[in-house]
Amino acid sequence: MNEAVIIHFTSELLWLVLILSLPVVVVASAVGILVSLFQALTQIQDQSLQFLIKLVAVCITLAVIYHWMGSTLLNYAGLAFDQIGHIGG
């Protein structure tokens, strides 16, 4: 395995991490903005409300996309282990 292959797999892994974390980050940001707007309009200053709603939204998002995330990670791991297997042989 030369340096180009290692760099390629590392860059793929970084893109994979970015893509897999994107749905959770987007949902948490959107819910945070909406709850902050609601709190500003109603003058409710309870911080635990924002945390609880964001936590529920992130948990629901993870429950919805866990199958996609798992299969994507397993595919990448399979490719990486196949490449490692080609080194020895």
PDB file of N, CA, C and O in Angstrom:
ATOM      1  N   MET A   1       0.861  -1.172   0.000  1.00  0.00           N
ATOM      2  CA  MET A   1       0.000   0.000   0.000  1.00  0.00           C
ATOM      3  C   MET A   1       0.902   1.228   0.000  1.00  0.00           C
ATOM      4  O   MET A   1       1.672   1.443   0.936  1.00  0.00           O
ATOM      5  N   ASN A   2       0.803   2.013  -1.033  1.00  0.00           N
ATOM      6  CA  ASN A   2       1.649   3.197  -1.101  1.00  0.00           C
ATOM      7  C   ASN A   2       0.943   4.400  -0.472  1.00  0.00           C
ATOM      8  O   ASN A   2      -0.194   4.310  -0.009  1.00  0.00           O
ATOM      9  N   GLU A   3       1.647   5.511  -0.473  1.00  0.00           N
ATOM     10  CA  GLU A   3       1.122   6.701   0.194  1.00  0.00           C
ATOM     11  C   GLU A   3      -0.133   7.238  -0.482  1.00  0.00           C
ATOM     12  O   GLU A   3      -1.013   7.775   0.190  1.00  0.00           O
ATOM     13  N   ALA A   4      -0.227   7.100  -1.795  1.00  0.00           N
ATOM     14  CA  ALA A   4      -1.394   7.622  -2.516  1.00  0.00           C
ATOM     15  C   ALA A   4      -2.673   6.902  -2.092  1.00  0.00           C
ATOM     16  O   ALA A   4      -3.726   7.525  -1.957  1.00  0.00           O
ATOM     17  N   VAL A   5      -2.577   5.601  -1.885  1.00  0.00           N
ATOM     18  CA  VAL A   5      -3.760   4.836  -1.465  1.00  0.00           C
ATOM     19  C   VAL A   5      -4.163   5.227  -0.048  1.00  0.00           C
ATOM     20  O   VAL A   5      -5.351   5.364   0.246  1.00  0.00           O
ATOM     21  N   ILE A   6      -3.189   5.403   0.820  1.00  0.00           N
ATOM     22  CA  ILE A   6      -3.485   5.804   2.200  1.00  0.00           C
ATOM     23  C   ILE A   6      -4.126   7.186   2.226  1.00  0.00           C
ATOM     24  O   ILE A   6      -5.091   7.410   2.957  1.00  0.00           O
ATOM     25  N   ILE A   7      -3.596   8.107   1.436  1.00  0.00           N
ATOM     26  CA  ILE A   7      -4.165   9.455   1.372  1.00  0.00           C
ATOM     27  C   ILE A   7      -5.579   9.406   0.803  1.00  0.00           C
ATOM     28  O   ILE A   7      -6.466  10.121   1.270  1.00  0.00           O
ATOM     29  N   HIS A   8      -5.786   8.567  -0.200  1.00  0.00           N
ATOM     30  CA  HIS A   8      -7.121   8.438  -0.797  1.00  0.00           C
ATOM     31  C   HIS A   8      -8.128   7.906   0.224  1.00  0.00           C
ATOM     32  O   HIS A   8      -9.225   8.450   0.351  1.00  0.00           O
ATOM     33  N   PHE A   9      -7.768   6.854   0.948  1.00  0.00           N
ATOM     34  CA  PHE A   9      -8.686   6.292   1.942  1.00  0.00           C
ATOM     35  C   PHE A   9      -8.923   7.264   3.100  1.00  0.00           C
ATOM     36  O   PHE A   9     -10.026   7.329   3.643  1.00  0.00           O
ATOM     37  N   THR A  10      -7.898   8.012   3.471  1.00  0.00           N
ATOM     38  CA  THR A  10      -8.068   8.991   4.542  1.00  0.00           C
ATOM     39  C   THR A  10      -8.997  10.113   4.111  1.00  0.00           C
ATOM     40  O   THR A  10      -9.863  10.533   4.878  1.00  0.00           O
ATOM     41  N   SER A  11      -8.823  10.599   2.893  1.00  0.00           N
ATOM     42  CA  SER A  11      -9.714  11.665   2.420  1.00  0.00           C
ATOM     43  C   SER A  11     -11.145  11.155   2.261  1.00  0.00           C
ATOM     44  O   SER A  11     -12.094  11.885   2.547  1.00  0.00           O
ATOM     45  N   GLU A  12     -11.312   9.910   1.807  1.00  0.00           N
ATOM     46  CA  GLU A  12     -12.658   9.325   1.733  1.00  0.00           C
ATOM     47  C   GLU A  12     -13.283   9.218   3.118  1.00  0.00           C
ATOM     48  O   GLU A  12     -14.473   9.480   3.291  1.00  0.00           O
ATOM     49  N   LEU A  13     -12.480   8.832   4.100  1.00  0.00           N
ATOM     50  CA  LEU A  13     -12.989   8.707   5.461  1.00  0.00           C
ATOM     51  C   LEU A  13     -13.425  10.061   6.012  1.00  0.00           C
ATOM     52  O   LEU A  13     -14.459  10.157   6.672  1.00  0.00           O
ATOM     53  N   LEU A  14     -12.650  11.100   5.748  1.00  0.00           N
ATOM     54  CA  LEU A  14     -13.020  12.430   6.229  1.00  0.00           C
ATOM     55  C   LEU A  14     -14.315  12.916   5.573  1.00  0.00           C
ATOM     56  O   LEU A  14     -15.165  13.509   6.236  1.00  0.00           O
ATOM     57  N   TRP A  15     -14.461  12.663   4.270  1.00  0.00           N
ATOM     58  CA  TRP A  15     -15.710  13.021   3.596  1.00  0.00           C
ATOM     59  C   TRP A  15     -16.874  12.212   4.153  1.00  0.00           C
ATOM     60  O   TRP A  15     -17.978  12.733   4.311  1.00  0.00           O
ATOM     61  N   LEU A  16     -16.631  10.951   4.448  1.00  0.00           N
ATOM     62  CA  LEU A  16     -17.673  10.090   5.002  1.00  0.00           C
ATOM     63  C   LEU A  16     -18.132  10.597   6.366  1.00  0.00           C
ATOM     64  O   LEU A  16     -19.330  10.626   6.650  1.00  0.00           O
ATOM     65  N   VAL A  17     -17.191  10.992   7.198  1.00  0.00           N
ATOM     66  CA  VAL A  17     -17.537  11.540   8.513  1.00  0.00           C
ATOM     67  C   VAL A  17     -18.346  12.822   8.350  1.00  0.00           C
ATOM     68  O   VAL A  17     -19.323  13.042   9.067  1.00  0.00           O
ATOM     69  N   LEU A  18     -17.939  13.662   7.411  1.00  0.00           N
ATOM     70  CA  LEU A  18     -18.673  14.905   7.166  1.00  0.00           C
ATOM     71  C   LEU A  18     -20.096  14.626   6.700  1.00  0.00           C
ATOM     72  O   LEU A  18     -21.041  15.241   7.192  1.00  0.00           O
ATOM     73  N   ILE A  19     -20.253  13.712   5.762  1.00  0.00           N
ATOM     74  CA  ILE A  19     -21.576  13.409   5.217  1.00  0.00           C
ATOM     75  C   ILE A  19     -22.461  12.721   6.254  1.00  0.00           C
ATOM     76  O   ILE A  19     -23.659  12.996   6.321  1.00  0.00           O
ATOM     77  N   LEU A  20     -21.888  11.833   7.059  1.00  0.00           N
ATOM     78  CA  LEU A  20     -22.689  11.125   8.060  1.00  0.00           C
ATOM     79  C   LEU A  20     -23.114  12.030   9.216  1.00  0.00           C
ATOM     80  O   LEU A  20     -24.173  11.822   9.807  1.00  0.00           O
ATOM     81  N   SER A  21     -22.303  13.021   9.539  1.00  0.00           N
ATOM     82  CA  SER A  21     -22.663  13.912  10.641  1.00  0.00           C
ATOM     83  C   SER A  21     -23.555  15.063  10.195  1.00  0.00           C
ATOM     84  O   SER A  21     -24.163  15.733  11.029  1.00  0.00           O
ATOM     85  N   LEU A  22     -23.640  15.297   8.899  1.00  0.00           N
ATOM     86  CA  LEU A  22     -24.396  16.437   8.392  1.00  0.00           C
ATOM     87  C   LEU A  22     -25.882  16.420   8.766  1.00  0.00           C
ATOM     88  O   LEU A  22     -26.386  17.455   9.201  1.00  0.00           O
ATOM     89  N   PRO A  23     -26.613  15.310   8.624  1.00  0.00           N
ATOM     90  CA  PRO A  23     -28.043  15.358   8.982  1.00  0.00           C
ATOM     91  C   PRO A  23     -28.297  15.726  10.443  1.00  0.00           C
ATOM     92  O   PRO A  23     -29.221  16.482  10.742  1.00  0.00           O
ATOM     93  N   VAL A  24     -27.493  15.201  11.338  1.00  0.00           N
ATOM     94  CA  VAL A  24     -27.685  15.490  12.766  1.00  0.00           C
ATOM     95  C   VAL A  24     -27.374  16.953  13.060  1.00  0.00           C
ATOM     96  O   VAL A  24     -28.097  17.604  13.814  1.00  0.00           O
ATOM     97  N   VAL A  25     -26.312  17.466  12.474  1.00  0.00           N
ATOM     98  CA  VAL A  25     -25.927  18.861  12.706  1.00  0.00           C
ATOM     99  C   VAL A  25     -26.974  19.813  12.133  1.00  0.00           C
ATOM    100  O   VAL A  25     -27.318  20.815  12.761  1.00  0.00           O
ATOM    101  N   VAL A  26     -27.477  19.499  10.948  1.00  0.00           N
ATOM    102  CA  VAL A  26     -28.486  20.362  10.326  1.00  0.00           C
ATOM    103  C   VAL A  26     -29.774  20.371  11.149  1.00  0.00           C
ATOM    104  O   VAL A  26     -30.361  21.429  11.374  1.00  0.00           O
ATOM    105  N   VAL A  27     -30.210  19.204  11.594  1.00  0.00           N
ATOM    106  CA  VAL A  27     -31.438  19.134  12.399  1.00  0.00           C
ATOM    107  C   VAL A  27     -31.253  19.868  13.723  1.00  0.00           C
ATOM    108  O   VAL A  27     -32.137  20.616  14.141  1.00  0.00           O
ATOM    109  N   ALA A  28     -30.126  19.666  14.383  1.00  0.00           N
ATOM    110  CA  ALA A  28     -29.886  20.340  15.661  1.00  0.00           C
ATOM    111  C   ALA A  28     -29.832  21.857  15.481  1.00  0.00           C
ATOM    112  O   ALA A  28     -30.357  22.601  16.308  1.00  0.00           O
ATOM    113  N   SER A  29     -29.202  22.309  14.411  1.00  0.00           N
ATOM    114  CA  SER A  29     -29.130  23.752  14.156  1.00  0.00           C
ATOM    115  C   SER A  29     -30.499  24.336  13.838  1.00  0.00           C
ATOM    116  O   SER A  29     -30.870  25.385  14.363  1.00  0.00           O
ATOM    117  N   ALA A  30     -31.248  23.656  12.978  1.00  0.00           N
ATOM    118  CA  ALA A  30     -32.570  24.164  12.604  1.00  0.00           C
ATOM    119  C   ALA A  30     -33.514  24.197  13.803  1.00  0.00           C
ATOM    120  O   ALA A  30     -34.232  25.176  14.006  1.00  0.00           O
ATOM    121  N   VAL A  31     -33.511  23.133  14.590  1.00  0.00           N
ATOM    122  CA  VAL A  31     -34.378  23.098  15.773  1.00  0.00           C
ATOM    123  C   VAL A  31     -33.935  24.151  16.781  1.00  0.00           C
ATOM    124  O   VAL A  31     -34.776  24.793  17.409  1.00  0.00           O
ATOM    125  N   GLY A  32     -32.638  24.336  16.943  1.00  0.00           N
ATOM    126  CA  GLY A  32     -32.139  25.362  17.857  1.00  0.00           C
ATOM    127  C   GLY A  32     -32.569  26.760  17.448  1.00  0.00           C
ATOM    128  O   GLY A  32     -32.952  27.571  18.291  1.00  0.00           O
ATOM    129  N   ILE A  33     -32.506  27.040  16.147  1.00  0.00           N
ATOM    130  CA  ILE A  33     -32.928  28.358  15.662  1.00  0.00           C
ATOM    131  C   ILE A  33     -34.432  28.545  15.849  1.00  0.00           C
ATOM    132  O   ILE A  33     -34.879  29.605  16.286  1.00  0.00           O
ATOM    133  N   LEU A  34     -35.207  27.518  15.520  1.00  0.00           N
ATOM    134  CA  LEU A  34     -36.665  27.634  15.666  1.00  0.00           C
ATOM    135  C   LEU A  34     -37.084  27.795  17.127  1.00  0.00           C
ATOM    136  O   LEU A  34     -37.963  28.599  17.436  1.00  0.00           O
ATOM    137  N   VAL A  35     -36.463  27.041  18.014  1.00  0.00           N
ATOM    138  CA  VAL A  35     -36.807  27.154  19.433  1.00  0.00           C
ATOM    139  C   VAL A  35     -36.359  28.506  19.980  1.00  0.00           C
ATOM    140  O   VAL A  35     -37.066  29.104  20.791  1.00  0.00           O
ATOM    141  N   SER A  36     -35.207  28.993  19.553  1.00  0.00           N
ATOM    142  CA  SER A  36     -34.749  30.314  19.992  1.00  0.00           C
ATOM    143  C   SER A  36     -35.689  31.407  19.504  1.00  0.00           C
ATOM    144  O   SER A  36     -35.984  32.351  20.236  1.00  0.00           O
ATOM    145  N   LEU A  37     -36.156  31.276  18.270  1.00  0.00           N
ATOM    146  CA  LEU A  37     -37.113  32.249  17.740  1.00  0.00           C
ATOM    147  C   LEU A  37     -38.417  32.204  18.535  1.00  0.00           C
ATOM    148  O   LEU A  37     -38.979  33.244  18.880  1.00  0.00           O
ATOM    149  N   PHE A  38     -38.890  30.998  18.819  1.00  0.00           N
ATOM    150  CA  PHE A  38     -40.109  30.853  19.621  1.00  0.00           C
ATOM    151  C   PHE A  38     -39.925  31.452  21.013  1.00  0.00           C
ATOM    152  O   PHE A  38     -40.824  32.119  21.526  1.00  0.00           O
ATOM    153  N   GLN A  39     -38.765  31.219  21.627  1.00  0.00           N
ATOM    154  CA  GLN A  39     -38.507  31.756  22.960  1.00  0.00           C
ATOM    155  C   GLN A  39     -38.408  33.276  22.928  1.00  0.00           C
ATOM    156  O   GLN A  39     -38.843  33.946  23.865  1.00  0.00           O
ATOM    157  N   ALA A  40     -37.842  33.823  21.860  1.00  0.00           N
ATOM    158  CA  ALA A  40     -37.745  35.273  21.762  1.00  0.00           C
ATOM    159  C   ALA A  40     -39.122  35.908  21.559  1.00  0.00           C
ATOM    160  O   ALA A  40     -39.407  36.980  22.092  1.00  0.00           O
ATOM    161  N   LEU A  41     -39.964  35.237  20.787  1.00  0.00           N
ATOM    162  CA  LEU A  41     -41.299  35.788  20.536  1.00  0.00           C
ATOM    163  C   LEU A  41     -42.198  35.700  21.761  1.00  0.00           C
ATOM    164  O   LEU A  41     -43.012  36.593  21.996  1.00  0.00           O
ATOM    165  N   THR A  42     -42.060  34.640  22.538  1.00  0.00           N
ATOM    166  CA  THR A  42     -42.925  34.457  23.709  1.00  0.00           C
ATOM    167  C   THR A  42     -42.254  34.888  25.012  1.00  0.00           C
ATOM    168  O   THR A  42     -42.881  34.835  26.070  1.00  0.00           O
ATOM    169  N   GLN A  43     -41.018  35.304  24.953  1.00  0.00           N
ATOM    170  CA  GLN A  43     -40.225  35.743  26.106  1.00  0.00           C
ATOM    171  C   GLN A  43     -40.094  34.661  27.174  1.00  0.00           C
ATOM    172  O   GLN A  43     -40.080  34.951  28.370  1.00  0.00           O
ATOM    173  N   ILE A  44     -40.000  33.421  26.730  1.00  0.00           N
ATOM    174  CA  ILE A  44     -39.708  32.302  27.628  1.00  0.00           C
ATOM    175  C   ILE A  44     -38.192  32.156  27.672  1.00  0.00           C
ATOM    176  O   ILE A  44     -37.560  32.018  26.624  1.00  0.00           O
ATOM    177  N   GLN A  45     -37.603  32.182  28.847  1.00  0.00           N
ATOM    178  CA  GLN A  45     -36.146  32.152  28.970  1.00  0.00           C
ATOM    179  C   GLN A  45     -35.639  30.862  29.610  1.00  0.00           C
ATOM    180  O   GLN A  45     -34.627  30.882  30.311  1.00  0.00           O
ATOM    181  N   ASP A  46     -36.303  29.774  29.389  1.00  0.00           N
ATOM    182  CA  ASP A  46     -35.914  28.498  29.978  1.00  0.00           C
ATOM    183  C   ASP A  46     -34.945  27.774  29.040  1.00  0.00           C
ATOM    184  O   ASP A  46     -35.330  27.403  27.931  1.00  0.00           O
ATOM    185  N   GLN A  47     -33.703  27.568  29.463  1.00  0.00           N
ATOM    186  CA  GLN A  47     -32.696  26.929  28.616  1.00  0.00           C
ATOM    187  C   GLN A  47     -32.878  25.422  28.530  1.00  0.00           C
ATOM    188  O   GLN A  47     -32.464  24.801  27.551  1.00  0.00           O
ATOM    189  N   SER A  48     -33.491  24.831  29.543  1.00  0.00           N
ATOM    190  CA  SER A  48     -33.694  23.380  29.496  1.00  0.00           C
ATOM    191  C   SER A  48     -34.715  22.997  28.432  1.00  0.00           C
ATOM    192  O   SER A  48     -34.666  21.886  27.903  1.00  0.00           O
ATOM    193  N   LEU A  49     -35.630  23.890  28.113  1.00  0.00           N
ATOM    194  CA  LEU A  49     -36.606  23.637  27.055  1.00  0.00           C
ATOM    195  C   LEU A  49     -35.897  23.468  25.716  1.00  0.00           C
ATOM    196  O   LEU A  49     -36.197  22.543  24.961  1.00  0.00           O
ATOM    197  N   GLN A  50     -34.963  24.355  25.427  1.00  0.00           N
ATOM    198  CA  GLN A  50     -34.227  24.276  24.166  1.00  0.00           C
ATOM    199  C   GLN A  50     -33.387  23.003  24.106  1.00  0.00           C
ATOM    200  O   GLN A  50     -33.339  22.336  23.072  1.00  0.00           O
ATOM    201  N   PHE A  51     -32.733  22.670  25.199  1.00  0.00           N
ATOM    202  CA  PHE A  51     -31.904  21.470  25.229  1.00  0.00           C
ATOM    203  C   PHE A  51     -32.737  20.211  25.036  1.00  0.00           C
ATOM    204  O   PHE A  51     -32.348  19.320  24.281  1.00  0.00           O
ATOM    205  N   LEU A  52     -33.868  20.131  25.704  1.00  0.00           N
ATOM    206  CA  LEU A  52     -34.712  18.938  25.623  1.00  0.00           C
ATOM    207  C   LEU A  52     -35.273  18.747  24.214  1.00  0.00           C
ATOM    208  O   LEU A  52     -35.278  17.633  23.692  1.00  0.00           O
ATOM    209  N   ILE A  53     -35.739  19.822  23.607  1.00  0.00           N
ATOM    210  CA  ILE A  53     -36.305  19.711  22.256  1.00  0.00           C
ATOM    211  C   ILE A  53     -35.222  19.331  21.253  1.00  0.00           C
ATOM    212  O   ILE A  53     -35.460  18.514  20.364  1.00  0.00           O
ATOM    213  N   LYS A  54     -34.036  19.916  21.390  1.00  0.00           N
ATOM    214  CA  LYS A  54     -32.936  19.547  20.488  1.00  0.00           C
ATOM    215  C   LYS A  54     -32.521  18.095  20.690  1.00  0.00           C
ATOM    216  O   LYS A  54     -32.235  17.391  19.722  1.00  0.00           O
ATOM    217  N   LEU A  55     -32.489  17.650  21.925  1.00  0.00           N
ATOM    218  CA  LEU A  55     -32.122  16.265  22.214  1.00  0.00           C
ATOM    219  C   LEU A  55     -33.117  15.289  21.594  1.00  0.00           C
ATOM    220  O   LEU A  55     -32.716  14.282  21.011  1.00  0.00           O
ATOM    221  N   VAL A  56     -34.387  15.575  21.714  1.00  0.00           N
ATOM    222  CA  VAL A  56     -35.417  14.713  21.122  1.00  0.00           C
ATOM    223  C   VAL A  56     -35.302  14.718  19.602  1.00  0.00           C
ATOM    224  O   VAL A  56     -35.412  13.666  18.973  1.00  0.00           O
ATOM    225  N   ALA A  57     -35.082  15.884  19.003  1.00  0.00           N
ATOM    226  CA  ALA A  57     -34.966  15.978  17.544  1.00  0.00           C
ATOM    227  C   ALA A  57     -33.752  15.208  17.032  1.00  0.00           C
ATOM    228  O   ALA A  57     -33.832  14.537  16.003  1.00  0.00           O
ATOM    229  N   VAL A  58     -32.642  15.300  17.735  1.00  0.00           N
ATOM    230  CA  VAL A  58     -31.437  14.576  17.325  1.00  0.00           C
ATOM    231  C   VAL A  58     -31.638  13.071  17.488  1.00  0.00           C
ATOM    232  O   VAL A  58     -31.209  12.298  16.631  1.00  0.00           O
ATOM    233  N   CYS A  59     -32.274  12.650  18.560  1.00  0.00           N
ATOM    234  CA  CYS A  59     -32.544  11.214  18.755  1.00  0.00           C
ATOM    235  C   CYS A  59     -33.461  10.669  17.672  1.00  0.00           C
ATOM    236  O   CYS A  59     -33.243   9.564  17.174  1.00  0.00           O
ATOM    237  N   ILE A  60     -34.479  11.427  17.304  1.00  0.00           N
ATOM    238  CA  ILE A  60     -35.375  10.990  16.230  1.00  0.00           C
ATOM    239  C   ILE A  60     -34.619  10.920  14.907  1.00  0.00           C
ATOM    240  O   ILE A  60     -34.804   9.980  14.133  1.00  0.00           O
ATOM    241  N   THR A  61     -33.775  11.905  14.649  1.00  0.00           N
ATOM    242  CA  THR A  61     -32.981  11.900  13.414  1.00  0.00           C
ATOM    243  C   THR A  61     -32.066  10.688  13.364  1.00  0.00           C
ATOM    244  O   THR A  61     -31.970  10.028  12.330  1.00  0.00           O
ATOM    245  N   LEU A  62     -31.400  10.392  14.456  1.00  0.00           N
ATOM    246  CA  LEU A  62     -30.524   9.221  14.491  1.00  0.00           C
ATOM    247  C   LEU A  62     -31.312   7.927  14.326  1.00  0.00           C
ATOM    248  O   LEU A  62     -30.840   6.994  13.675  1.00  0.00           O
ATOM    249  N   ALA A  63     -32.500   7.861  14.904  1.00  0.00           N
ATOM    250  CA  ALA A  63     -33.322   6.658  14.763  1.00  0.00           C
ATOM    251  C   ALA A  63     -33.783   6.464  13.322  1.00  0.00           C
ATOM    252  O   ALA A  63     -33.931   5.333  12.861  1.00  0.00           O
ATOM    253  N   VAL A  64     -34.007   7.566  12.614  1.00  0.00           N
ATOM    254  CA  VAL A  64     -34.471   7.474  11.231  1.00  0.00           C
ATOM    255  C   VAL A  64     -33.339   7.083  10.284  1.00  0.00           C
ATOM    256  O   VAL A  64     -33.555   6.312   9.349  1.00  0.00           O
ATOM    257  N   ILE A  65     -32.136   7.606  10.518  1.00  0.00           N
ATOM    258  CA  ILE A  65     -31.050   7.399   9.545  1.00  0.00           C
ATOM    259  C   ILE A  65     -30.002   6.385   9.995  1.00  0.00           C
ATOM    260  O   ILE A  65     -28.966   6.251   9.343  1.00  0.00           O
ATOM    261  N   TYR A  66     -30.243   5.674  11.087  1.00  0.00           N
ATOM    262  CA  TYR A  66     -29.213   4.757  11.577  1.00  0.00           C
ATOM    263  C   TYR A  66     -28.900   3.653  10.575  1.00  0.00           C
ATOM    264  O   TYR A  66     -27.748   3.232  10.469  1.00  0.00           O
ATOM    265  N   HIS A  67     -29.892   3.180   9.842  1.00  0.00           N
ATOM    266  CA  HIS A  67     -29.656   2.102   8.876  1.00  0.00           C
ATOM    267  C   HIS A  67     -28.732   2.582   7.754  1.00  0.00           C
ATOM    268  O   HIS A  67     -27.802   1.878   7.362  1.00  0.00           O
ATOM    269  N   TRP A  68     -28.992   3.765   7.252  1.00  0.00           N
ATOM    270  CA  TRP A  68     -28.147   4.340   6.201  1.00  0.00           C
ATOM    271  C   TRP A  68     -26.722   4.578   6.712  1.00  0.00           C
ATOM    272  O   TRP A  68     -25.750   4.283   6.017  1.00  0.00           O
ATOM    273  N   MET A  69     -26.611   5.112   7.929  1.00  0.00           N
ATOM    274  CA  MET A  69     -25.285   5.373   8.490  1.00  0.00           C
ATOM    275  C   MET A  69     -24.513   4.070   8.688  1.00  0.00           C
ATOM    276  O   MET A  69     -23.329   3.991   8.360  1.00  0.00           O
ATOM    277  N   GLY A  70     -25.177   3.060   9.219  1.00  0.00           N
ATOM    278  CA  GLY A  70     -24.512   1.783   9.463  1.00  0.00           C
ATOM    279  C   GLY A  70     -24.065   1.107   8.188  1.00  0.00           C
ATOM    280  O   GLY A  70     -22.945   0.602   8.112  1.00  0.00           O
ATOM    281  N   SER A  71     -24.925   1.090   7.187  1.00  0.00           N
ATOM    282  CA  SER A  71     -24.543   0.434   5.931  1.00  0.00           C
ATOM    283  C   SER A  71     -23.417   1.182   5.235  1.00  0.00           C
ATOM    284  O   SER A  71     -22.543   0.560   4.631  1.00  0.00           O
ATOM    285  N   THR A  72     -23.427   2.501   5.310  1.00  0.00           N
ATOM    286  CA  THR A  72     -22.351   3.286   4.705  1.00  0.00           C
ATOM    287  C   THR A  72     -21.025   3.015   5.402  1.00  0.00           C
ATOM    288  O   THR A  72     -19.999   2.841   4.744  1.00  0.00           O
ATOM    289  N   LEU A  73     -21.042   2.979   6.731  1.00  0.00           N
ATOM    290  CA  LEU A  73     -19.811   2.693   7.471  1.00  0.00           C
ATOM    291  C   LEU A  73     -19.314   1.273   7.219  1.00  0.00           C
ATOM    292  O   LEU A  73     -18.111   1.048   7.094  1.00  0.00           O
ATOM    293  N   LEU A  74     -20.230   0.321   7.144  1.00  0.00           N
ATOM    294  CA  LEU A  74     -19.821  -1.061   6.879  1.00  0.00           C
ATOM    295  C   LEU A  74     -19.244  -1.219   5.477  1.00  0.00           C
ATOM    296  O   LEU A  74     -18.285  -1.967   5.285  1.00  0.00           O
ATOM    297  N   ASN A  75     -19.814  -0.526   4.501  1.00  0.00           N
ATOM    298  CA  ASN A  75     -19.257  -0.572   3.147  1.00  0.00           C
ATOM    299  C   ASN A  75     -17.843  -0.013   3.114  1.00  0.00           C
ATOM    300  O   ASN A  75     -16.955  -0.589   2.485  1.00  0.00           O
ATOM    301  N   TYR A  76     -17.634   1.118   3.798  1.00  0.00           N
ATOM    302  CA  TYR A  76     -16.293   1.703   3.836  1.00  0.00           C
ATOM    303  C   TYR A  76     -15.320   0.770   4.559  1.00  0.00           C
ATOM    304  O   TYR A  76     -14.192   0.578   4.105  1.00  0.00           O
ATOM    305  N   ALA A  77     -15.749   0.196   5.671  1.00  0.00           N
ATOM    306  CA  ALA A  77     -14.871  -0.712   6.413  1.00  0.00           C
ATOM    307  C   ALA A  77     -14.530  -1.936   5.575  1.00  0.00           C
ATOM    308  O   ALA A  77     -13.394  -2.410   5.606  1.00  0.00           O
ATOM    309  N   GLY A  78     -15.501  -2.456   4.825  1.00  0.00           N
ATOM    310  CA  GLY A  78     -15.232  -3.590   3.945  1.00  0.00           C
ATOM    311  C   GLY A  78     -14.209  -3.254   2.880  1.00  0.00           C
ATOM    312  O   GLY A  78     -13.314  -4.052   2.599  1.00  0.00           O
ATOM    313  N   LEU A  79     -14.334  -2.074   2.283  1.00  0.00           N
ATOM    314  CA  LEU A  79     -13.346  -1.650   1.281  1.00  0.00           C
ATOM    315  C   LEU A  79     -11.958  -1.496   1.898  1.00  0.00           C
ATOM    316  O   LEU A  79     -10.955  -1.891   1.303  1.00  0.00           O
ATOM    317  N   ALA A  80     -11.913  -0.920   3.091  1.00  0.00           N
ATOM    318  CA  ALA A  80     -10.621  -0.724   3.751  1.00  0.00           C
ATOM    319  C   ALA A  80      -9.976  -2.063   4.099  1.00  0.00           C
ATOM    320  O   ALA A  80      -8.774  -2.238   3.902  1.00  0.00           O
ATOM    321  N   PHE A  81     -10.755  -3.002   4.610  1.00  0.00           N
ATOM    322  CA  PHE A  81     -10.193  -4.309   4.953  1.00  0.00           C
ATOM    323  C   PHE A  81      -9.800  -5.101   3.711  1.00  0.00           C
ATOM    324  O   PHE A  81      -8.825  -5.852   3.742  1.00  0.00           O
ATOM    325  N   ASP A  82     -10.543  -4.943   2.624  1.00  0.00           N
ATOM    326  CA  ASP A  82     -10.135  -5.579   1.367  1.00  0.00           C
ATOM    327  C   ASP A  82      -8.796  -5.039   0.897  1.00  0.00           C
ATOM    328  O   ASP A  82      -7.939  -5.792   0.433  1.00  0.00           O
ATOM    329  N   GLN A  83      -8.622  -3.736   1.020  1.00  0.00           N
ATOM    330  CA  GLN A  83      -7.351  -3.131   0.609  1.00  0.00           C
ATOM    331  C   GLN A  83      -6.214  -3.613   1.509  1.00  0.00           C
ATOM    332  O   GLN A  83      -5.105  -3.854   1.033  1.00  0.00           O
ATOM    333  N   ILE A  84      -6.483  -3.753   2.794  1.00  0.00           N
ATOM    334  CA  ILE A  84      -5.463  -4.268   3.714  1.00  0.00           C
ATOM    335  C   ILE A  84      -5.133  -5.714   3.362  1.00  0.00           C
ATOM    336  O   ILE A  84      -3.977  -6.129   3.454  1.00  0.00           O
ATOM    337  N   GLY A  85      -6.145  -6.480   2.960  1.00  0.00           N
ATOM    338  CA  GLY A  85      -5.920  -7.872   2.569  1.00  0.00           C
ATOM    339  C   GLY A  85      -5.049  -7.997   1.332  1.00  0.00           C
ATOM    340  O   GLY A  85      -4.319  -8.978   1.190  1.00  0.00           O
ATOM    341  N   HIS A  86      -5.112  -7.026   0.439  1.00  0.00           N
ATOM    342  CA  HIS A  86      -4.291  -7.065  -0.771  1.00  0.00           C
ATOM    343  C   HIS A  86      -2.820  -6.746  -0.491  1.00  0.00           C
ATOM    344  O   HIS A  86      -1.957  -7.035  -1.320  1.00  0.00           O
ATOM    345  N   ILE A  87      -2.537  -6.163   0.647  1.00  0.00           N
ATOM    346  CA  ILE A  87      -1.149  -5.838   0.986  1.00  0.00           C
ATOM    347  C   ILE A  87      -0.351  -7.117   1.216  1.00  0.00           C
ATOM    348  O   ILE A  87       0.763  -7.266   0.713  1.00  0.00           O
ATOM    349  N   GLY A  88      -0.933  -8.033   1.978  1.00  0.00           N
ATOM    350  CA  GLY A  88      -0.222  -9.261   2.324  1.00  0.00           C
ATOM    351  C   GLY A  88      -0.070 -10.216   1.155  1.00  0.00           C
ATOM    352  O   GLY A  88       0.860 -11.023   1.139  1.00  0.00           O
ATOM    353  N   GLY A  89      -0.953 -10.143   0.185  1.00  0.00           N
ATOM    354  CA  GLY A  89      -0.931 -11.133  -0.878  1.00  0.00           C
ATOM    355  C   GLY A  89      -0.481 -10.576  -2.119  1.00  0.00           C
ATOM    356  O   GLY A  89      -0.405 -11.285  -3.123  1.00  0.00           O
TER     357      GLY A  89
END
